[in-house]
Every structure is written in structure tokens, then in C-alpha cells.
Amino acid sequence: MTRTADGTGTGRRVSEARERLLRTAGQLFYAEGVHTVGVDRLVAESKITNATFYRHFRSKEDLAVAYIESVDHAVRTQIGALMAADVPTDGILRGIGMSLVEQIRSPGYRGCAFLNAAAEFPDPGHPVHRAVVQHREWFLRTVTGLFAEIATAQADHAGRHFVMLRDGAMSAGYLGDPVLAGETLLRGIEGLLRIHAARGLDERTASTSGPSSGAATATEVPGIECSPPGA
């Protein structure tokens, strides 16, 4: 069977057309928003036909879900690579922070793709909104699990704090100075890690010394400046 430019023919060619459509949609949706980009433009810029579009996606909103899922997959892959590397847990969390800083400072940065999509689809029951929530739930579980490896006490609080630092930095990086937003994010992560590491020290001390009489005392964390090493 002859392959055609619009994606008919072999399955491989159809798959290439779908990938091209998804890549084009990702660029346009992120830069301009889902609602402002029509199917006709997506078809034209992807160099496919309407038939090819609807062969893969029932609607533009289905394509928007696939776009969010593709960004989610990219984030999971990136963090998975960090977790698979031979680095300590705090290094993984710092690495996540550095990857966010690189994104914030990159050309064409327009804020968080997930927060942008949630703003366009505020209905909690909408598939796009649900895809955003699923990503955020996974991200929170992941960072909370990493903090729990350092100290189980208040790991859930540390995880939520990390996510809020991320959200604030990604918004501030778009609306304000991306360099300052990145610096502030790293300072916040470093301070959070230092405080949480002190909790881990308390846990290890308690486990080795056993129960003690009288009131427990918190470990003092000197010089909490919320600044990265060498700042």
C-alpha cells in the first residue's frame, strides 16, 4: 500500500502523523492556549488532513488531554532518571529544583503547562482538568516519598511545601524576573531540606537513645538562611 503525506497507508506513517500532530499541538497549546487554537490551524501546521486528525482524536479536547499526558510523561521520565542515578535523596530534590530553574529561564517560557491548562478548564470533572490533577497528585506523592527517605516526620508537610514553592516560582518566573524566581526557588528548597534534615537527625537520635524522660527538645538548626550552598 502506498504511503501518503496525510498519514494514510502503513501504521508507521500514521503513527508519525499522530506524533507530528501532538508535537505541533503541544507547541501551540503551550504558547497560545488550548481555546485559542482551532482544529483547522492544527491540521494545517501539522501538514495532515482533517480525516487524519479525527482518526486519532475525537475532538480538540481529546488532543488537549493527550498534550497534558505528554508533558506529564516528560516530567516523569526526567524525575525517574534523577531517581535512578547514584545520588543521595537530597540531591534528587535539588536536581528537580534545578530542572525547574532551567525551564523557568528558557526562551519562550510561558508558565506551568499544568496550571495554564487547569485555568482554561476549571471544571473538576473535565478530562483535561482531571489529567492535570492526576499529574499533580503523582508529583506530590513523589516528592513526599523523597522527603520521607530523609525523615518520616512531617514528610507530607515538606512535600506540600515543595509543591507550593514550585507553583510560586513557575508563576513568578513568567510574570516577573525569571532569574530572581529561580534563585528564590533554590533558596527555598535548600532551607526546606536543611530543616527536614534536622528532623531526620532527631529521628536517628531518638532511635539510638531510646525513650527519654521529660520533655523532648528540638534539634537546633543554626543559620537557616534558605540559601543554596556557596550563595
Residue pairs with C-beta under 8 A, 6 or more apart in sequence:
1 9
1 10
2 9
3 9
3 10
3 13
4 13
5 47
6 17
6 47
6 48
6 49
6 51
6 52
7 13
7 14
7 16
7 17
7 18
7 48
7 49
7 52
7 55
8 14
8 51
8 52
14 52
14 55
14 56
17 46
17 48
17 52
17 56
18 56
20 46
20 47
20 48
21 42
21 46
21 48
21 52
21 53
21 56
21 57
21 63
22 63
22 66
22 67
22 70
24 42
24 45
24 46
25 37
25 42
25 46
25 63
25 64
25 66
25 67
26 67
26 70
26 71
28 37
28 41
28 42
28 45
29 37
29 64
29 67
29 117
30 110
30 113
30 116
31 108
31 110
33 116
33 120
34 60
34 61
34 64
34 67
34 117
34 120
34 121
34 128
35 120
37 60
38 60
39 50
39 53
39 60
42 53
42 60
42 63
43 49
43 50
43 52
43 53
46 53
57 63
57 66
61 126
61 127
61 128
62 127
64 117
64 121
64 128
65 127
65 128
65 131
67 117
68 113
68 114
68 117
68 128
68 131
68 132
68 135
69 131
71 113
71 114
71 135
72 114
72 131
72 134
72 135
72 138
75 135
75 139
76 138
78 99
79 92
79 96
79 142
82 92
82 95
82 96
82 99
83 92
85 92
87 95
89 146
89 149
89 150
90 150
90 193
90 197
92 146
93 143
93 146
93 147
93 162
93 189
93 193
94 186
94 189
94 190
94 193
96 143
97 185
97 186
97 189
98 186
100 166
100 169
100 170
100 182
100 185
101 169
101 182
101 185
101 186
103 109
103 170
104 169
104 170
104 173
104 174
104 178
104 181
104 182
104 185
105 173
105 178
105 179
105 182
109 173
109 174
109 178
110 116
110 174
111 170
111 171
111 173
111 174
111 175
112 167
112 170
112 171
114 132
114 135
114 136
115 132
115 167
115 170
115 171
117 128
117 129
117 131
117 132
118 128
118 129
118 132
118 133
120 128
121 128
121 129
121 132
122 129
123 129
124 130
124 133
136 163
139 163
140 159
140 160
140 163
141 159
143 158
143 159
143 162
143 163
144 155
144 156
144 158
144 159
144 160
145 155
145 159
147 155
147 158
147 159
147 162
147 196
148 155
150 193
150 196
150 197
150 199
150 200
151 196
151 197
151 199
151 200
151 202
151 203
152 203
153 199
153 202
153 203
154 196
154 199
155 196
158 192
158 196
161 192
162 189
162 192
165 185
165 188
165 189
165 192
166 185
168 185
169 181
169 182
169 184
169 185
169 188
170 181
172 180
172 181
172 184
173 181
173 182
186 228
187 225
187 226
187 227
187 228
187 231
188 226
189 228
190 226
190 227
190 228
190 229
191 224
191 225
191 226
191 227
192 226
194 221
194 224
195 221
195 224
198 218
198 219
198 221
199 219
201 219
202 218
202 219
205 219
206 216
225 231
